[in-house]
Amino acid sequence: MNEAKIRERLSACGIPCDEELAECLRCYFSLLLEWNERMNLTRITDEEEALDAHFVDSLMVVTVPKLIPEKGKIIDVGTGAGFPGMVLALACPGLHVTLLDSLQKRLDFLAAVKESVGAKNVALVHVRAEDGARKKELREQFDIATARAVAPLAVLAEYLLPYVHVGGAALCWKGPALTDELTAGRRAAYLIGGQTEDAISVSIPGRDWQHSLLPIRKIRPTPTAYPRRAGLPSQKPLGT
């Protein structure tokens, strides 16, 4: 994957991409392949598919007006290999992005990416989502909480909304399952202090993927009972 191909593809998708961002993403992908040989980071290693599935999909959010602030604090919960959080940090240097994951080895990979590309606006946190949201320094401290391919919507609401201050939003990357998840997700969001907004269909040129971005606006503080102890949100989702 070279810089010219990255710039050409992102530009074709309406995503601004200068030489610096293209070089960062090229380095990111190279490290992803290297580390993927010794740990499970991604099943997608084909260059063209990976470019779309990992980088373009993460960045299509910047093509939607007012979803992502130019400056502010974002937390990517269950960040995995850094999608979308690390990609957003590289594309939006005015943001401060916290990448949170329960597996240290994933964060070790992201630390290597951070060092290689010089991403000074990235912080790494090793903790489970439910436990992190009870820490004073993290609870209701962020403008946006993101998650991509992490859990059903009702579970995501409990994972994400406790991190967001009132007026901020959880932002969920979802696929075709969103239709089936929406009713329970709305109920769960209400219990946590949020309100779902209209899903935004995201079309990636040349792909027939059914992808959506679903904002959940934080309208009141999260009750102290949430999130429940680690494991419960996935075992017994709210709203179902």
C-alpha positions as CSV (number, residue, x, y, z in Angstrom):
1,M,0.0,0.0,0.0
2,N,1.6,3.3,-1.1
3,E,0.9,6.9,-0.3
4,A,-0.4,7.7,-3.7
5,K,-3.0,5.0,-3.6
6,I,-4.1,6.1,-0.2
7,R,-4.5,9.7,-1.2
8,E,-6.3,8.8,-4.4
9,R,-8.8,6.5,-2.7
10,L,-9.5,8.8,0.3
11,S,-10.0,11.8,-2.1
12,A,-12.4,9.7,-4.2
13,C,-14.5,9.1,-1.1
14,G,-14.6,12.8,-0.2
15,I,-12.1,12.5,2.7
16,P,-9.3,15.1,2.8
17,C,-5.9,13.5,2.7
18,D,-2.6,15.3,2.5
19,E,0.9,13.7,2.1
20,E,1.5,13.5,5.9
21,L,-1.8,11.6,6.6
22,A,-1.1,9.3,3.7
23,E,2.4,8.5,5.0
24,C,1.0,7.9,8.5
25,L,-1.7,5.5,7.2
26,R,0.9,3.7,5.1
27,C,3.1,3.2,8.1
28,Y,0.0,2.1,10.2
29,F,-0.9,-0.6,7.6
30,S,2.7,-1.8,7.5
31,L,2.8,-2.3,11.2
32,L,-0.7,-3.9,11.2
33,L,0.6,-6.6,8.8
34,E,3.8,-7.1,10.8
35,W,2.1,-7.4,14.2
36,N,-0.8,-9.5,12.7
37,E,1.7,-12.3,12.1
38,R,2.1,-12.9,15.8
39,M,-1.3,-11.8,17.2
40,N,-4.9,-11.6,15.9
41,L,-5.5,-7.9,14.9
42,T,-7.4,-8.3,11.6
43,R,-8.6,-10.9,9.2
44,I,-8.4,-8.4,6.3
45,T,-4.9,-8.1,4.8
46,D,-5.7,-7.5,1.2
47,E,-4.5,-3.9,0.5
48,E,-7.5,-2.6,-1.3
49,E,-10.0,-4.2,1.0
50,A,-8.1,-3.1,4.1
51,L,-7.8,0.4,2.9
52,D,-11.6,0.6,2.6
53,A,-12.6,-1.5,5.6
54,H,-10.1,0.0,8.1
55,F,-9.2,3.5,6.9
56,V,-12.0,4.7,4.7
57,D,-14.8,3.3,6.9
58,S,-13.2,4.9,9.9
59,L,-13.0,8.3,8.2
60,M,-16.3,8.5,6.4
61,V,-17.6,10.1,9.6
62,V,-15.6,13.3,8.7
63,T,-17.7,13.7,5.5
64,V,-20.8,14.2,7.6
65,P,-21.1,17.8,8.8
66,K,-20.9,18.4,12.6
67,L,-20.6,14.8,13.7
68,I,-17.0,15.1,14.7
69,P,-15.8,18.4,16.2
70,E,-12.6,20.0,15.0
71,K,-11.3,20.1,18.5
72,G,-12.3,18.1,21.5
73,K,-11.9,14.9,23.4
74,I,-12.9,11.5,22.0
75,I,-12.7,8.1,23.6
76,D,-12.7,4.9,21.4
77,V,-14.0,2.1,23.6
78,G,-12.9,-1.4,22.7
79,T,-10.5,0.1,20.2
80,G,-8.9,-3.2,19.1
81,A,-6.4,-2.4,16.3
82,G,-7.4,1.3,16.5
83,F,-10.4,1.6,14.2
84,P,-11.8,4.2,14.2
85,G,-10.0,5.9,17.1
86,M,-6.4,5.9,15.9
87,V,-7.3,6.7,12.3
88,L,-9.4,9.7,13.5
89,A,-6.5,10.9,15.7
90,L,-4.2,10.9,12.6
91,A,-6.7,12.6,10.4
92,C,-7.9,15.2,12.9
93,P,-4.9,16.6,14.9
94,G,-7.1,19.0,16.7
95,L,-8.7,16.1,18.6
96,H,-7.3,14.4,21.7
97,V,-8.2,10.7,21.4
98,T,-8.1,8.1,24.1
99,L,-7.9,4.5,23.0
100,L,-9.3,2.1,25.5
101,D,-9.1,-1.6,25.4
102,S,-9.2,-4.6,27.8
103,L,-6.2,-6.4,26.1
104,Q,-2.7,-5.0,26.8
105,K,-1.3,-6.6,23.7
106,R,-3.5,-4.6,21.4
107,L,-2.4,-1.4,23.2
108,D,1.2,-2.5,22.8
109,F,0.6,-2.5,19.0
110,L,-1.1,0.9,19.2
111,A,1.8,2.2,21.2
112,A,4.1,1.1,18.4
113,V,1.9,2.9,15.8
114,K,1.8,6.0,18.0
115,E,5.5,6.2,18.3
116,S,6.2,5.4,14.6
117,V,3.9,8.1,13.3
118,G,4.5,10.6,16.1
119,A,0.8,10.9,17.2
120,K,1.1,13.2,20.2
121,N,-2.7,13.5,20.5
122,V,-3.3,9.9,21.5
123,A,-3.6,8.4,25.0
124,L,-3.8,4.6,25.7
125,V,-5.9,3.2,28.6
126,H,-5.9,-0.5,29.6
127,V,-9.2,-1.3,31.3
128,R,-12.5,-3.0,30.7
129,A,-15.2,-0.6,29.4
130,E,-17.4,-1.0,32.4
131,D,-14.6,-0.4,34.9
132,G,-13.2,2.5,33.0
133,A,-16.5,4.4,33.1
134,R,-16.4,4.3,36.9
135,K,-13.1,6.1,37.0
136,K,-13.5,9.8,37.9
137,E,-10.9,10.9,35.3
138,L,-12.9,9.2,32.5
139,R,-16.6,9.3,33.5
140,E,-18.5,12.0,31.6
141,Q,-15.3,13.6,30.5
142,F,-15.6,13.3,26.7
143,D,-17.3,15.0,23.8
144,I,-17.7,11.8,21.8
145,A,-17.4,8.1,22.6
146,T,-17.0,5.8,19.6
147,A,-17.2,2.1,18.9
148,R,-16.9,0.0,15.8
149,A,-17.8,-3.7,15.5
150,V,-17.8,-4.1,19.3
151,A,-21.3,-5.2,20.5
152,P,-25.1,-4.9,19.9
153,L,-26.5,-1.4,20.2
154,A,-28.1,-2.0,23.6
155,V,-24.7,-3.1,25.0
156,L,-22.9,-0.2,23.3
157,A,-25.2,2.3,25.0
158,E,-24.1,1.1,28.4
159,Y,-20.5,0.9,27.3
160,L,-20.3,4.4,25.7
161,L,-22.7,6.8,27.3
162,P,-21.2,6.9,30.8
163,Y,-18.0,8.4,29.2
164,V,-19.8,11.3,27.5
165,H,-20.7,14.6,29.1
166,V,-24.3,15.9,28.8
167,G,-24.6,17.4,25.3
168,G,-22.0,15.1,23.9
169,A,-22.7,11.9,22.0
170,A,-21.9,8.2,21.6
171,L,-21.2,7.4,18.0
172,C,-21.8,3.8,16.8
173,W,-20.5,2.3,13.6
174,K,-23.1,-0.3,12.7
175,G,-23.9,-2.8,9.9
176,P,-27.1,-4.4,8.7
177,A,-27.9,-5.7,12.2
178,L,-28.8,-2.1,13.3
179,T,-32.4,-2.5,12.1
180,D,-32.9,-5.4,14.5
181,E,-31.0,-3.8,17.3
182,L,-32.7,-0.4,17.3
183,T,-35.7,-0.9,19.5
184,A,-33.7,-2.4,22.4
185,G,-30.9,0.1,21.8
186,R,-33.3,3.1,22.2
187,R,-34.6,1.7,25.5
188,A,-31.1,1.1,26.8
189,A,-29.9,4.5,25.8
190,Y,-32.8,6.2,27.6
191,L,-31.9,4.3,30.8
192,I,-28.3,5.5,30.6
193,G,-29.2,9.1,29.9
194,G,-29.2,9.2,26.1
195,Q,-31.5,9.6,23.2
196,T,-30.9,7.9,19.8
197,E,-30.9,10.2,16.8
198,D,-31.5,9.2,13.1
199,A,-29.1,6.7,11.7
200,I,-26.9,8.1,8.9
201,S,-26.3,5.8,6.0
202,V,-22.6,5.7,4.9
203,S,-21.9,4.7,1.3
204,I,-18.3,3.8,0.4
205,P,-17.9,4.2,-3.4
206,G,-17.5,0.8,-5.2
207,R,-18.6,-1.2,-2.2
208,D,-22.1,-2.7,-1.5
209,W,-21.5,-2.6,2.2
210,Q,-24.5,-1.5,4.3
211,H,-22.9,0.7,6.9
212,S,-24.5,3.3,9.2
213,L,-23.4,5.8,11.8
214,L,-25.8,6.1,14.8
215,P,-25.4,9.0,17.2
216,I,-26.8,8.7,20.7
217,R,-27.1,12.1,22.3
218,K,-26.4,12.5,26.0
219,I,-29.4,14.4,27.4
220,R,-28.9,13.9,31.1
221,P,-26.2,12.5,33.5
222,T,-25.9,8.7,33.6
223,P,-27.4,7.2,36.8
224,T,-24.8,6.0,39.3
225,A,-26.1,2.4,38.8
226,Y,-24.5,2.3,35.3
227,P,-22.5,0.8,33.9
228,R,-23.2,-2.4,35.7
229,R,-20.3,-4.6,36.8
230,A,-18.0,-6.1,34.1
231,G,-19.7,-8.7,32.0
232,L,-23.3,-7.9,32.9
233,P,-24.1,-5.5,30.0
234,S,-23.3,-8.3,27.4
235,Q,-24.9,-11.1,29.5
236,K,-28.1,-9.2,30.3
237,P,-28.5,-6.3,27.8
238,L,-30.7,-3.4,28.9
239,G,-33.8,-2.7,26.9
240,T,-34.4,-6.3,25.8
